[in-house]
Amino acid sequence: MNTERPVASEMCDEAVAAAQAAAAASGVEVREITEIAELTAVGVLFETIWRSAPGTRPVTTELLRALSSAGNYVAGAFADGEMLGACVGFFGNPGKASLHSHIAGVAKAGAGHGIGYALKLHQRGWALAQDVSAIKWTFDPLVRRNAYFNLGKLGALPVLYLRDFYGPMDDGINGSGDTDRLMVSWDLKSEAVRTAAFGEPIRTDAKALLGQGAAVALSVGEDGGPVIGSADAPVVLVAVPPDIEGLRGTDPGQAAAWRAALRDALGGLMTSGGRVTGFDRAGWYVISKEEQ
């Protein structure tokens, strides 16, 4: 007797229920978007969030229309008819049954209410309904809150460190420096992800790991700049600054120093086989070298 389909259906129903609960908790309705007016609103929303230069909107209405009509993922979060967030993804290699989540953002008016979390859980339920078992996306590893959101709140795990992945972007968030990224993979069926989908984040305790002998390859100095340390231990901690986006505006030189230091520390460890196992909300990546 084949039980695979009923189990998959049950997991999909569970994921949809978790997404609906998250949307209700954040006070929004999350749904797919197909109409031109709302697709245009997605582009405007992203332009506002990223503070893009004129003529460099992150996604155009035409592209969103094409992605949506081809069966890809375009969704928005709405409260009282106002779009407060959106997320866009498209299918990758058909043989890998994976979705690439290209861009997601929440308007300033919706910040702090869990709307981004609700959007990602909606995307998870949608993907499972398409028989997709993994979603991948990139994020700037220097942005502390995004690292915690992706690794802690969602349970995704980094798989690649990508140097200057997008090239120059020069918007209000990325500045004019290199656009290094972490590629994460979200295993939609894993027990950790299922638990995180019901509001139990993945907890990582850097202080406890230090007490157990973890090395510190990169830390925050008294002046706020990066301090290079040692990676000579099976478990290594790598810090990021509290607010890299603010630092890019106030001290671009120090922000660039952080990019170079994190590239060497985190990028170097991952390139040599280290595996990122978590992120402490206090600002630490945890890397295991035990499987090198």
C-alpha positions in Angstrom: 0.0 0.0 0.0 1.5 3.4 -1.0 1.3 5.9 1.8 3.6 8.5 0.3 0.8 10.7 -1.1 -1.4 10.8 2.0 1.7 11.7 4.1 2.7 14.4 1.6 -0.9 15.8 1.6 -1.0 15.8 5.4 2.3 17.8 5.5 1.0 20.2 2.9 -2.2 20.8 4.9 -0.1 21.3 8.1 2.0 23.9 6.2 -1.0 25.8 5.0 -2.5 25.8 8.5 0.8 27.2 9.9 0.9 29.9 7.2 -2.7 30.9 7.9 -2.0 31.1 11.6 1.1 33.3 11.0 -0.9 35.6 8.6 -3.7 36.0 11.2 -1.2 36.8 13.9 0.4 39.5 11.8 -2.9 41.0 10.8 -2.7 40.3 7.0 -4.1 38.2 4.3 -1.4 36.5 2.1 -2.4 35.5 -1.4 -1.1 35.0 -4.9 -1.1 38.0 -7.2 -1.9 37.8 -10.9 -3.6 41.1 -11.9 -1.6 43.9 -13.6 -2.5 46.6 -11.0 -1.3 44.5 -8.1 1.8 43.3 -10.0 2.7 46.9 -10.6 2.2 47.6 -6.9 4.7 44.9 -6.1 7.3 46.6 -8.2 6.6 50.0 -6.6 6.8 48.4 -3.1 10.2 46.9 -3.8 11.4 50.2 -5.3 10.4 52.0 -2.1 12.0 49.4 0.2 15.3 49.3 -1.7 15.3 53.0 -2.5 16.4 52.2 -6.0 18.0 54.7 -8.3 15.6 56.0 -11.1 15.1 53.4 -13.8 16.5 50.5 -11.7 13.4 49.1 -10.1 14.2 45.6 -8.6 11.5 43.9 -10.7 9.3 45.3 -13.5 5.6 44.7 -14.0 6.3 42.9 -17.3 8.7 40.4 -15.6 6.3 39.8 -12.8 3.5 39.2 -15.3 5.6 36.7 -17.2 6.7 34.9 -14.0 3.1 34.7 -12.7 1.7 33.5 -16.0 4.3 30.8 -16.2 3.2 29.3 -12.9 5.9 30.8 -10.6 5.3 32.4 -7.2 4.2 36.0 -6.8 2.4 36.8 -3.6 1.5 39.8 -1.5 0.4 40.5 2.1 -2.6 42.8 2.5 -4.2 44.6 5.4 -7.4 46.6 4.7 -6.6 46.6 1.0 -3.1 47.9 1.4 -0.1 45.8 0.2 2.4 45.7 3.1 4.7 43.0 1.8 5.4 40.8 -1.2 7.5 37.8 -2.2 8.6 36.5 -5.7 10.1 33.2 -6.6 10.7 31.1 -9.6 11.4 27.4 -10.4 15.0 26.3 -10.8 16.4 23.1 -12.3 13.3 20.9 -13.0 15.2 17.8 -12.0 15.8 19.1 -8.5 12.3 20.0 -7.6 13.3 23.3 -6.1 12.1 26.9 -6.1 14.4 30.0 -6.0 13.0 32.8 -3.9 14.3 35.8 -5.6 13.1 38.8 -3.6 10.9 39.5 -0.6 10.2 42.7 1.4 7.9 44.4 3.8 6.9 48.1 3.8 8.0 50.2 6.7 4.4 50.5 7.8 4.3 46.7 8.3 7.7 46.3 10.0 7.8 44.4 13.2 4.5 42.5 12.8 5.7 39.2 11.5 4.6 39.9 7.9 7.8 38.6 6.4 7.4 35.4 8.4 3.8 35.0 7.2 4.9 35.5 3.6 7.6 32.8 3.8 5.3 30.3 5.4 2.7 31.0 2.7 5.5 30.3 0.1 6.3 27.1 1.9 2.7 25.8 1.8 2.4 26.8 -1.9 5.7 25.0 -2.8 4.7 21.8 -1.0 1.5 21.8 -2.9 3.6 21.9 -6.1 5.7 18.9 -4.9 8.6 21.1 -4.2 10.7 20.0 -1.3 13.3 22.8 -1.0 13.5 26.6 -1.5 16.7 28.4 -2.0 17.5 32.1 -1.8 20.4 34.5 -1.1 20.8 37.2 1.5 23.6 39.6 2.7 25.4 37.7 5.4 26.4 41.0 7.1 22.7 41.9 7.9 22.2 40.5 11.4 18.4 40.5 11.5 18.2 38.7 8.2 20.6 36.1 9.3 18.6 35.4 12.4 15.3 35.4 10.4 16.6 33.0 7.8 18.5 30.6 10.1 16.7 31.0 13.4 13.0 31.9 12.6 12.8 29.7 9.4 15.4 27.0 9.9 17.1 27.5 6.5 20.8 26.6 6.3 23.6 28.2 4.3 25.1 26.0 1.5 27.3 28.5 -0.4 29.2 31.7 0.2 28.9 33.8 -3.1 31.4 36.6 -3.7 30.0 39.8 -5.3 27.0 37.7 -6.5 24.9 40.5 -8.1 27.7 42.9 -8.9 27.2 46.7 -8.3 23.6 47.5 -7.1 24.1 51.0 -5.6 20.7 51.3 -3.9 19.7 52.6 -0.5 20.3 49.2 1.2 23.4 47.7 -0.5 25.3 50.9 -1.1 28.1 50.7 -3.7 30.2 47.9 -2.3 30.5 44.3 -3.3 27.3 42.2 -3.0 28.5 39.1 -1.3 25.7 36.7 -0.5 24.9 33.5 1.4 22.9 31.0 -0.5 20.6 29.1 1.9 18.5 26.0 1.4 15.2 25.6 3.2 14.3 21.9 3.6 10.5 22.3 3.7 9.9 18.8 5.1 12.6 18.7 7.8 11.5 18.4 11.4 13.4 21.6 12.4 11.6 23.6 9.7 8.2 22.1 10.6 8.8 23.1 14.2 9.9 26.6 13.3 6.7 27.0 11.2 4.7 26.7 14.4 6.6 29.5 16.1 9.5 27.6 17.7 12.7 29.2 16.4 16.0 27.3 16.1 18.0 28.4 19.2 21.7 28.8 19.1 23.8 29.7 22.2 27.1 31.2 21.3 28.0 31.9 24.9 27.6 28.3 25.8 29.7 27.2 22.8 32.4 29.6 23.9 32.4 27.9 27.3 32.8 24.5 25.5 35.9 25.7 23.7 34.6 27.2 20.5 37.1 29.5 18.7 36.3 33.1 17.6 37.4 33.8 14.1 35.8 37.2 13.9 34.5 39.6 16.5 33.3 43.2 17.0 36.0 45.5 18.3 35.5 48.4 20.7 35.4 50.8 17.8 32.7 48.7 16.1 35.2 47.3 13.5 36.1 43.7 12.7 38.7 41.9 14.8 40.3 38.9 13.3 40.8 35.9 15.7 41.5 32.2 15.5 39.6 29.4 13.7 41.6 26.7 15.4 38.8 24.6 16.9 36.1 22.1 15.7 33.4 24.8 16.3 34.1 28.4 15.2 32.1 31.6 15.9 32.0 34.4 13.4 30.4 37.8 14.3 28.6 40.4 12.3 28.1 44.1 13.2 24.8 45.2 14.8 23.7 47.5 11.9 25.7 47.2 8.7 23.1 49.2 6.8 23.5 52.2 9.1 27.3 51.7 9.0 27.3 52.0 5.2 25.9 55.5 5.6 28.0 56.7 8.5 31.3 55.0 7.9 31.6 53.4 4.5 35.3 52.5 5.1 34.5 50.4 8.2 31.5 48.8 6.3 33.9 47.8 3.5 36.3 46.4 6.2 33.5 44.2 7.5 32.7 42.9 4.0 36.4 41.9 3.5 36.7 40.4 7.0 33.5 38.3 6.8 34.4 37.1 3.3 37.8 35.8 4.6 36.4 34.3 7.9 32.9 32.9 7.0 33.6 32.5 3.3 37.0 30.9 3.9 35.6 28.4 6.5 32.7 27.4 4.2 35.0 27.1 1.1 37.3 24.7 3.1 34.4 22.5 4.1 33.0 24.2 7.3 29.2 23.9 7.8 27.1 26.7 9.2 24.9 25.1 11.8 23.1 28.1 13.2 23.0 31.8 14.1 22.8 33.3 17.6 20.5 36.3 17.7 23.3 38.2 19.5 25.2 38.3 16.2 27.2 35.1 15.8 27.4 32.5 13.0 28.2 29.0 14.3 30.4 26.9 12.0 31.2 23.2 12.5 34.5 21.9 11.1 34.0 18.4 12.3 32.9 17.0 8.9 35.8 18.5 7.0 
